[in-house]
Each structure stands twice: as C-alpha cells, then as structure tokens.
Amino acid sequence: MRGFRHYRAFQIDPEGHVFGCINLVCDDDEQAKREAAALVLAHRIEL
C-alpha cells in the first residue's frame, strides 16, 4: 500500500502576505506541483 503525502498550498495576496492555505493530499511531489499549479488561476500560491 502506498502512503499519501500531505502538502499545504499557501495563498499569497498581492502584497506578498499569506492569507490562507489549502491542504493537499497527494501521491508524490509531482502530483502536488500539478495540483498547486491549477490553484494559481485563482491566487498566487506557494507550495
């Protein structure tokens, strides 16, 4: 059984401040990067 990894995608406002986070559960770093990239459409994101 494969383990899942937990990630947080931090939402960044235009001034560079964190204003929220989104918890992600992914198979690996690559999947987390893809999911975070999809979130960039709404907000600036730092994984």
PDB file with SEQRES, HELIX, SHEET and CRYST1 records, atoms N, CA, C and O in Angstrom:
SEQRES   1 A   47  MET ARG GLY PHE ARG HIS TYR ARG ALA PHE GLN ILE ASP          
SEQRES   2 A   47  PRO GLU GLY HIS VAL PHE GLY CYS ILE ASN LEU VAL CYS          
SEQRES   3 A   47  ASP ASP ASP GLU GLN ALA LYS ARG GLU ALA ALA ALA LEU          
SEQRES   4 A   47  VAL LEU ALA HIS ARG ILE GLU LEU                              
HELIX    1 AA1 ASP A   29  LEU A   39  1                                  11    
SHEET    1 AA1 3 VAL A  18  CYS A  26  0                                        
SHEET    2 AA1 3 ARG A   5  ILE A  12 -1                                        
SHEET    3 AA1 3 ARG A  44  GLU A  46 -1                                        
CRYST1    1.000    1.000    1.000  90.00  90.00  90.00 P 1           1          
ATOM      1  N   MET A   1       0.837  -1.192   0.000  1.00  0.00           N  
ATOM      2  CA  MET A   1       0.000   0.000   0.000  1.00  0.00           C  
ATOM      3  C   MET A   1       0.874   1.243   0.000  1.00  0.00           C  
ATOM      4  O   MET A   1       1.787   1.370   0.816  1.00  0.00           O  
ATOM      5  N   ARG A   2       0.595   2.145  -0.902  1.00  0.00           N  
ATOM      6  CA  ARG A   2       1.359   3.392  -0.989  1.00  0.00           C  
ATOM      7  C   ARG A   2       0.831   4.383   0.031  1.00  0.00           C  
ATOM      8  O   ARG A   2      -0.368   4.459   0.300  1.00  0.00           O  
ATOM      9  N   GLY A   3       1.760   5.137   0.588  1.00  0.00           N  
ATOM     10  CA  GLY A   3       1.347   6.182   1.510  1.00  0.00           C  
ATOM     11  C   GLY A   3       1.116   7.489   0.776  1.00  0.00           C  
ATOM     12  O   GLY A   3       1.746   7.773  -0.243  1.00  0.00           O  
ATOM     13  N   PHE A   4       0.223   8.259   1.302  1.00  0.00           N  
ATOM     14  CA  PHE A   4      -0.035   9.575   0.754  1.00  0.00           C  
ATOM     15  C   PHE A   4       0.800  10.593   1.509  1.00  0.00           C  
ATOM     16  O   PHE A   4       1.147  10.386   2.672  1.00  0.00           O  
ATOM     17  N   ARG A   5       1.116  11.682   0.849  1.00  0.00           N  
ATOM     18  CA  ARG A   5       1.880  12.757   1.471  1.00  0.00           C  
ATOM     19  C   ARG A   5       0.979  13.972   1.607  1.00  0.00           C  
ATOM     20  O   ARG A   5       0.111  14.220   0.770  1.00  0.00           O  
ATOM     21  N   HIS A   6       1.196  14.713   2.664  1.00  0.00           N  
ATOM     22  CA  HIS A   6       0.394  15.897   2.942  1.00  0.00           C  
ATOM     23  C   HIS A   6       1.189  17.157   2.588  1.00  0.00           C  
ATOM     24  O   HIS A   6       2.369  17.275   2.919  1.00  0.00           O  
ATOM     25  N   TYR A   7       0.529  18.084   1.917  1.00  0.00           N  
ATOM     26  CA  TYR A   7       1.145  19.337   1.479  1.00  0.00           C  
ATOM     27  C   TYR A   7       0.211  20.482   1.851  1.00  0.00           C  
ATOM     28  O   TYR A   7      -0.979  20.282   2.092  1.00  0.00           O  
ATOM     29  N   ARG A   8       0.773  21.681   1.894  1.00  0.00           N  
ATOM     30  CA  ARG A   8      -0.034  22.884   2.078  1.00  0.00           C  
ATOM     31  C   ARG A   8       0.324  23.861   0.977  1.00  0.00           C  
ATOM     32  O   ARG A   8       1.496  24.141   0.726  1.00  0.00           O  
ATOM     33  N   ALA A   9      -0.696  24.368   0.335  1.00  0.00           N  
ATOM     34  CA  ALA A   9      -0.530  25.404  -0.680  1.00  0.00           C  
ATOM     35  C   ALA A   9      -0.965  26.714  -0.025  1.00  0.00           C  
ATOM     36  O   ALA A   9      -2.140  26.889   0.297  1.00  0.00           O  
ATOM     37  N   PHE A  10      -0.037  27.616   0.169  1.00  0.00           N  
ATOM     38  CA  PHE A  10      -0.328  28.880   0.827  1.00  0.00           C  
ATOM     39  C   PHE A  10      -0.777  29.906  -0.192  1.00  0.00           C  
ATOM     40  O   PHE A  10      -0.137  30.085  -1.228  1.00  0.00           O  
ATOM     41  N   GLN A  11      -1.876  30.580   0.102  1.00  0.00           N  
ATOM     42  CA  GLN A  11      -2.402  31.631  -0.759  1.00  0.00           C  
ATOM     43  C   GLN A  11      -1.725  32.941  -0.379  1.00  0.00           C  
ATOM     44  O   GLN A  11      -1.681  33.314   0.793  1.00  0.00           O  
ATOM     45  N   ILE A  12      -1.199  33.634  -1.386  1.00  0.00           N  
ATOM     46  CA  ILE A  12      -0.424  34.859  -1.190  1.00  0.00           C  
ATOM     47  C   ILE A  12      -1.178  36.030  -1.807  1.00  0.00           C  
ATOM     48  O   ILE A  12      -1.608  35.960  -2.958  1.00  0.00           O  
ATOM     49  N   ASP A  13      -1.339  37.116  -1.033  1.00  0.00           N  
ATOM     50  CA  ASP A  13      -2.021  38.301  -1.574  1.00  0.00           C  
ATOM     51  C   ASP A  13      -1.038  39.133  -2.402  1.00  0.00           C  
ATOM     52  O   ASP A  13       0.159  38.844  -2.396  1.00  0.00           O  
ATOM     53  N   PRO A  14      -1.519  40.160  -3.114  1.00  0.00           N  
ATOM     54  CA  PRO A  14      -0.643  40.964  -3.982  1.00  0.00           C  
ATOM     55  C   PRO A  14       0.528  41.639  -3.250  1.00  0.00           C  
ATOM     56  O   PRO A  14       1.540  41.966  -3.870  1.00  0.00           O  
ATOM     57  N   GLU A  15       0.391  41.843  -1.949  1.00  0.00           N  
ATOM     58  CA  GLU A  15       1.480  42.453  -1.176  1.00  0.00           C  
ATOM     59  C   GLU A  15       2.488  41.413  -0.673  1.00  0.00           C  
ATOM     60  O   GLU A  15       3.483  41.769  -0.041  1.00  0.00           O  
ATOM     61  N   GLY A  16       2.232  40.131  -0.952  1.00  0.00           N  
ATOM     62  CA  GLY A  16       3.159  39.073  -0.556  1.00  0.00           C  
ATOM     63  C   GLY A  16       2.873  38.444   0.797  1.00  0.00           C  
ATOM     64  O   GLY A  16       3.710  37.716   1.331  1.00  0.00           O  
ATOM     65  N   HIS A  17       1.697  38.716   1.359  1.00  0.00           N  
ATOM     66  CA  HIS A  17       1.328  38.156   2.662  1.00  0.00           C  
ATOM     67  C   HIS A  17       0.470  36.907   2.495  1.00  0.00           C  
ATOM     68  O   HIS A  17      -0.374  36.837   1.603  1.00  0.00           O  
ATOM     69  N   VAL A  18       0.694  35.925   3.361  1.00  0.00           N  
ATOM     70  CA  VAL A  18      -0.120  34.718   3.368  1.00  0.00           C  
ATOM     71  C   VAL A  18      -1.488  35.068   3.950  1.00  0.00           C  
ATOM     72  O   VAL A  18      -1.571  35.680   5.015  1.00  0.00           O  
ATOM     73  N   PHE A  19      -2.564  34.681   3.254  1.00  0.00           N  
ATOM     74  CA  PHE A  19      -3.895  34.944   3.792  1.00  0.00           C  
ATOM     75  C   PHE A  19      -4.724  33.682   3.927  1.00  0.00           C  
ATOM     76  O   PHE A  19      -5.873  33.746   4.365  1.00  0.00           O  
ATOM     77  N   GLY A  20      -4.174  32.549   3.566  1.00  0.00           N  
ATOM     78  CA  GLY A  20      -4.882  31.287   3.710  1.00  0.00           C  
ATOM     79  C   GLY A  20      -4.040  30.132   3.213  1.00  0.00           C  
ATOM     80  O   GLY A  20      -2.975  30.327   2.627  1.00  0.00           O  
ATOM     81  N   CYS A  21      -4.530  28.929   3.454  1.00  0.00           N  
ATOM     82  CA  CYS A  21      -3.826  27.761   2.923  1.00  0.00           C  
ATOM     83  C   CYS A  21      -4.838  26.699   2.528  1.00  0.00           C  
ATOM     84  O   CYS A  21      -5.956  26.646   3.040  1.00  0.00           O  
ATOM     85  N   ILE A  22      -4.412  25.868   1.613  1.00  0.00           N  
ATOM     86  CA  ILE A  22      -5.223  24.761   1.125  1.00  0.00           C  
ATOM     87  C   ILE A  22      -4.428  23.490   1.373  1.00  0.00           C  
ATOM     88  O   ILE A  22      -3.288  23.364   0.928  1.00  0.00           O  
ATOM     89  N   ASN A  23      -5.036  22.550   2.087  1.00  0.00           N  
ATOM     90  CA  ASN A  23      -4.375  21.276   2.362  1.00  0.00           C  
ATOM     91  C   ASN A  23      -4.549  20.352   1.162  1.00  0.00           C  
ATOM     92  O   ASN A  23      -5.646  20.212   0.621  1.00  0.00           O  
ATOM     93  N   LEU A  24      -3.461  19.733   0.762  1.00  0.00           N  
ATOM     94  CA  LEU A  24      -3.466  18.787  -0.355  1.00  0.00           C  
ATOM     95  C   LEU A  24      -2.953  17.440   0.139  1.00  0.00           C  
ATOM     96  O   LEU A  24      -2.018  17.385   0.937  1.00  0.00           O  
ATOM     97  N   VAL A  25      -3.551  16.372  -0.324  1.00  0.00           N  
ATOM     98  CA  VAL A  25      -3.066  15.020  -0.048  1.00  0.00           C  
ATOM     99  C   VAL A  25      -2.778  14.406  -1.414  1.00  0.00           C  
ATOM    100  O   VAL A  25      -3.683  14.222  -2.228  1.00  0.00           O  
ATOM    101  N   CYS A  26      -1.502  14.092  -1.655  1.00  0.00           N  
ATOM    102  CA  CYS A  26      -1.062  13.653  -2.983  1.00  0.00           C  
ATOM    103  C   CYS A  26      -0.195  12.412  -2.877  1.00  0.00           C  
ATOM    104  O   CYS A  26       0.311  12.071  -1.808  1.00  0.00           O  
ATOM    105  N   ASP A  27      -0.035  11.746  -4.009  1.00  0.00           N  
ATOM    106  CA  ASP A  27       0.829  10.571  -4.081  1.00  0.00           C  
ATOM    107  C   ASP A  27       2.305  10.937  -3.982  1.00  0.00           C  
ATOM    108  O   ASP A  27       3.091  10.208  -3.378  1.00  0.00           O  
ATOM    109  N   ASP A  28       2.684  12.087  -4.587  1.00  0.00           N  
ATOM    110  CA  ASP A  28       4.090  12.462  -4.637  1.00  0.00           C  
ATOM    111  C   ASP A  28       4.237  13.952  -4.906  1.00  0.00           C  
ATOM    112  O   ASP A  28       3.245  14.659  -5.087  1.00  0.00           O  
ATOM    113  N   ASP A  29       5.477  14.424  -4.931  1.00  0.00           N  
ATOM    114  CA  ASP A  29       5.750  15.846  -5.153  1.00  0.00           C  
ATOM    115  C   ASP A  29       5.226  16.328  -6.496  1.00  0.00           C  
ATOM    116  O   ASP A  29       4.714  17.442  -6.598  1.00  0.00           O  
ATOM    117  N   GLU A  30       5.348  15.507  -7.515  1.00  0.00           N  
ATOM    118  CA  GLU A  30       4.911  15.912  -8.858  1.00  0.00           C  
ATOM    119  C   GLU A  30       3.411  16.144  -8.907  1.00  0.00           C  
ATOM    120  O   GLU A  30       2.959  17.116  -9.511  1.00  0.00           O  
ATOM    121  N   GLN A  31       2.636  15.275  -8.288  1.00  0.00           N  
ATOM    122  CA  GLN A  31       1.196  15.475  -8.250  1.00  0.00           C  
ATOM    123  C   GLN A  31       0.861  16.742  -7.468  1.00  0.00           C  
ATOM    124  O   GLN A  31      -0.028  17.494  -7.867  1.00  0.00           O  
ATOM    125  N   ALA A  32       1.557  16.987  -6.365  1.00  0.00           N  
ATOM    126  CA  ALA A  32       1.327  18.197  -5.571  1.00  0.00           C  
ATOM    127  C   ALA A  32       1.622  19.449  -6.394  1.00  0.00           C  
ATOM    128  O   ALA A  32       0.884  20.431  -6.313  1.00  0.00           O  
ATOM    129  N   LYS A  33       2.685  19.422  -7.178  1.00  0.00           N  
ATOM    130  CA  LYS A  33       3.019  20.567  -8.037  1.00  0.00           C  
ATOM    131  C   LYS A  33       1.932  20.809  -9.073  1.00  0.00           C  
ATOM    132  O   LYS A  33       1.575  21.956  -9.341  1.00  0.00           O  
ATOM    133  N   ARG A  34       1.401  19.732  -9.660  1.00  0.00           N  
ATOM    134  CA  ARG A  34       0.326  19.880 -10.658  1.00  0.00           C  
ATOM    135  C   ARG A  34      -0.925  20.461 -10.013  1.00  0.00           C  
ATOM    136  O   ARG A  34      -1.559  21.352 -10.577  1.00  0.00           O  
ATOM    137  N   GLU A  35      -1.278  19.966  -8.845  1.00  0.00           N  
ATOM    138  CA  GLU A  35      -2.478  20.476  -8.177  1.00  0.00           C  
ATOM    139  C   GLU A  35      -2.291  21.927  -7.757  1.00  0.00           C  
ATOM    140  O   GLU A  35      -3.222  22.725  -7.874  1.00  0.00           O  
ATOM    141  N   ALA A  36      -1.112  22.282  -7.273  1.00  0.00           N  
ATOM    142  CA  ALA A  36      -0.838  23.669  -6.895  1.00  0.00           C  
ATOM    143  C   ALA A  36      -0.873  24.572  -8.129  1.00  0.00           C  
ATOM    144  O   ALA A  36      -1.354  25.702  -8.054  1.00  0.00           O  
ATOM    145  N   ALA A  37      -0.373  24.086  -9.252  1.00  0.00           N  
ATOM    146  CA  ALA A  37      -0.390  24.879 -10.489  1.00  0.00           C  
ATOM    147  C   ALA A  37      -1.825  25.188 -10.904  1.00  0.00           C  
ATOM    148  O   ALA A  37      -2.094  26.269 -11.428  1.00  0.00           O  
ATOM    149  N   ALA A  38      -2.742  24.263 -10.681  1.00  0.00           N  
ATOM    150  CA  ALA A  38      -4.144  24.503 -11.018  1.00  0.00           C  
ATOM    151  C   ALA A  38      -4.746  25.584 -10.120  1.00  0.00           C  
ATOM    152  O   ALA A  38      -5.673  26.283 -10.530  1.00  0.00           O  
ATOM    153  N   LEU A  39      -4.231  25.723  -8.911  1.00  0.00           N  
ATOM    154  CA  LEU A  39      -4.746  26.735  -7.974  1.00  0.00           C  
ATOM    155  C   LEU A  39      -4.269  28.140  -8.326  1.00  0.00           C  
ATOM    156  O   LEU A  39      -4.877  29.124  -7.904  1.00  0.00           O  
ATOM    157  N   VAL A  40      -3.199  28.241  -9.088  1.00  0.00           N  
ATOM    158  CA  VAL A  40      -2.620  29.544  -9.432  1.00  0.00           C  
ATOM    159  C   VAL A  40      -3.602  30.398 -10.231  1.00  0.00           C  
ATOM    160  O   VAL A  40      -3.476  31.623 -10.254  1.00  0.00           O  
ATOM    161  N   LEU A  41      -4.563  29.777 -10.877  1.00  0.00           N  
ATOM    162  CA  LEU A  41      -5.546  30.526 -11.646  1.00  0.00           C  
ATOM    163  C   LEU A  41      -6.362  31.461 -10.743  1.00  0.00           C  
ATOM    164  O   LEU A  41      -6.830  32.507 -11.193  1.00  0.00           O  
ATOM    165  N   ALA A  42      -6.529  31.085  -9.482  1.00  0.00           N  
ATOM    166  CA  ALA A  42      -7.343  31.889  -8.568  1.00  0.00           C  
ATOM    167  C   ALA A  42      -6.487  32.845  -7.720  1.00  0.00           C  
ATOM    168  O   ALA A  42      -6.889  33.984  -7.482  1.00  0.00           O  
ATOM    169  N   HIS A  43      -5.323  32.393  -7.268  1.00  0.00           N  
ATOM    170  CA  HIS A  43      -4.479  33.172  -6.358  1.00  0.00           C  
ATOM    171  C   HIS A  43      -3.020  32.833  -6.603  1.00  0.00           C  
ATOM    172  O   HIS A  43      -2.703  31.805  -7.201  1.00  0.00           O  
ATOM    173  N   ARG A  44      -2.138  33.699  -6.139  1.00  0.00           N  
ATOM    174  CA  ARG A  44      -0.721  33.358  -6.109  1.00  0.00           C  
ATOM    175  C   ARG A  44      -0.543  32.282  -5.038  1.00  0.00           C  
ATOM    176  O   ARG A  44      -1.083  32.402  -3.938  1.00  0.00           O  
ATOM    177  N   ILE A  45       0.210  31.237  -5.359  1.00  0.00           N  
ATOM    178  CA  ILE A  45       0.336  30.062  -4.494  1.00  0.00           C  
ATOM    179  C   ILE A  45       1.799  29.748  -4.234  1.00  0.00           C  
ATOM    180  O   ILE A  45       2.637  29.865  -5.128  1.00  0.00           O  
ATOM    181  N   GLU A  46       2.100  29.351  -3.009  1.00  0.00           N  
ATOM    182  CA  GLU A  46       3.418  28.824  -2.664  1.00  0.00           C  
ATOM    183  C   GLU A  46       3.203  27.483  -2.023  1.00  0.00           C  
ATOM    184  O   GLU A  46       2.446  27.371  -1.059  1.00  0.00           O  
ATOM    185  N   LEU A  47       3.863  26.446  -2.546  1.00  0.00           N  
ATOM    186  CA  LEU A  47       3.702  25.081  -2.054  1.00  0.00           C  
ATOM    187  C   LEU A  47       4.764  24.772  -1.037  1.00  0.00           C  
ATOM    188  O   LEU A  47       4.801  23.665  -0.500  1.00  0.00           O  
TER     189      LEU A  47                                                      
END                                                                             
